[in-house]
Structure formats: structure tokens, C-alpha cells
Amino acid sequence: MNLFGVMDVSGSALSAERLRAEVVAANMANAETTQTPQGGPYRRQHVVFESEAPSFADAFADQGISEAAYTGNGAVGNGFSGAGFPGDDVFAEAEGNVGGVTIAAVVQDKANGLRRYDPQHPDADKDGYVSYPDINPLTEMVDLMSANRAYGLNSSAVQATKAMIGSSLDIMKA
């Protein structure tokens, strides 16, 4: 991987963490929403991340190597036997394809909402209970802080990469 590849990986993480922070903000903003256009209370949302990096098995499969060959259950040998190992090309290719992170989905929480007795509320049922979203502000704050930290770390990685590129250019000038 070259230095610009590192920036691509960090850039994908920055985008993913930004969306995660937006989803947390939406959850907190709708913590008291009892009626949505779809009907019923707002449902908490989660962001599901997915790696862009190929799996170990996929990298071998791309080279035409069966699972039996690298697990030691096949005719090729016991897997990592040194020079001439059929997976050498896989490792060389994998270095250029580290990948980043993508958003696989934004899913709704399946937990039932909270019921509170409030007979004066316009969305109260016949027994006087209102359904509220099951959103805990502490949980949301922890998620927001985690997204903030991950965003900051990836931002630092981008800054470090920029510094390395600048230093490399300075070396080439000399």
C-alpha cells in the first residue's frame, strides 16, 4: 500500500464515523417522538460497518487456491511451508488491497418501546399509556463519544500521512 492508500482507508473511516455520529444525533433528537409518519414511536437506529478488505479465504480463492490447500487438509501440503508456497502471490496482492470501511446498513432497533402512563397525552391509548422510543441518552452519548474518538484518530492518521508525504518530497528535493 502506498501513502495515498492510507489516506483512502482513513477517508473511508472518516465518512463512516460521520454518518454514525449523525445517526446518534437523530436518535437523541427523537428520544421523545411518539408518532412518526409510518405510525408508532420512533425506533432507535444502528449503523453497521463492513470491511472493504477481502477476507483471507477470498484472497486465496481469487488465486485459485482451495481452502483444503491452505488449511493443510489438501494435497498441496500443510499450508505455510516456506519458499514456493502457492499463496505467496496472495500475500503480495493483499498488500495492495487493504481496504477501508463502508456502511453495510443502517438498521432499526427491534426492541419494544417504553410505555409510560400519561392519559393527557394525545397519543395515549385507551388505557392512558403512551409508547416512547427505547432510547437511553447515556448509551447514545457513549456511541457519540466513540464515533468522535474514532473520527479524531483517523483525522490524526491523515495528518501523519500528509506529514510523511511532505517529508518524502523534501527528501527528493535534496
N, C-alpha and C positions, 0 to 999 in steps of 0.2 A: 504494500500500500504506500502510495506517495503521500506527501503532506496535504495535498488538496483532497485526497480521500478521507483523511482525518477530519477535515472541515465538513465534508459531506455527511459523515457519521454524526458529528456534533450538531450540524444543522438539522438533521432529521430529529434528533433528540430535543432540540430547542422547539421545533414545531409541535412535537408530541406533548411536551410538558406545558406549552402554552395552551393547547386545547384542553389538557387535563385541568389546568387552573380555571379555564372558562367554565368547564362543566361543574367544578366545585362551586364557583361563584353562582352559577344558575341554581344549584341545589340549595345554597344558603338563601338566595333571593326568594325561592319558592317554598321555604320551610313552613309557611302558614297558608299556602294555597290549597283551598278546599274544593275548588271547582276548576277543571281545565276544559278546553274546548272538546276534548274527547269524552268528558264526563268523569266524575270521581276526582279524588285528590291527586295532586302532582306526585309522580313517582321518582324517587332518587335515581340518578344515573351514574354509571360507572364507565370509565374508559378502559378498554382492553388493548394492551400493547402487543405487538407481534414483531419478532426479529426479522430483519431482511436477510440475515446471513443464512447461507444454505446449511442444512443440517449435515452432520457427519456422514450419515447414510446417503444423503442426496449427492454429496460431493463424490463419494465412491461410485454411486450409480451413474453419475454423469461420465465417469471414466470407463464404464462398462465392467466394473468390478462388483461381483455379487457379495452379499452380506456374508456368505459362508467363507469367502476368501479372506476377509479381514477379521473375522471372529475366530479363525483357526479351525472351523468346522468343515472346511472345504479342501480341495486338492492343492491349493496354492501354497499352503504352509500355515504357520502359526500366526500370521499377521505381520508383526513388526520384526522382520528378520534381518534388517540391515540393507546393504547395497543390493540394488536390483529389486527392491520391494515394489510390487505393482502399484502401490499407492503413492509413490514418490511424486508423480505428476499431480495428484490430487492436492497434496500439501502446497506445491508450487502455485497451483491455480487458486487455492483458497486464500493465499496471502493477498491476492489482488481483489478478492471479493469478500471483504469482511462484513459489509453491510451495516445498516443502521437500525432504526426502529420505525415502525409505522403504526397507525391506529387501525387495529383489526375491526373494532366495533365500539360503539357507544351503546351500552345495554341498560335497560331499565331494571331496577331492583324489583324482585318478585315478592318482597316482604309485604305483609299486610300493613295498612296504615294504622295510625294510632286513633283510638276512639276516645273522645272527651265529651263529658256531659255539658251541653250548652244549649238549652232549649230555646234561647232567644236568637241563636244564630240562624240566618236564612237558609243555610244548607243542612240544618238539623233534620234527622229522620223522625219518624212518628214517635220514637221513644225519647227524643231530645238529644241524641248523640250525634256528634259531627266527626267525620273521618278526616284526619290530618295526615300529611306525609310523614313517614317514619324517617325523619332526618335529625341526626344528632349534631348540633353545632360543634361539639368537641371533635367528633370524627372528621367532620368536614375541614376543621382548622388543621388537624394533623395531615390530612391529604393535601391541603393547600401549602402547608409548610414543606412537605415532602416534594411537591412539584416545584416550589420555589428553590429549594436546595439543589435539586437535580438540574433546574434551569441554570442556576448560578455556576454549578460545576462544569456544565457543558459550555457556558459562556467563557469560563476560565480556560477551558481546553482550546477554544477558538482563539483566545488571546495568546496563549502559549504557542499555538501553531503559527499565528501571524508573526510572532517574535522569531521563531525558528526560520521562517521563510525570509524575513528581513535579514537575519544573521547570515543565512546562506548567500543572499545577494551581496552582502558586504564582503564575504569571503571571496566571492567570484570577482569582485571589483579589484581586489588587492592583487 
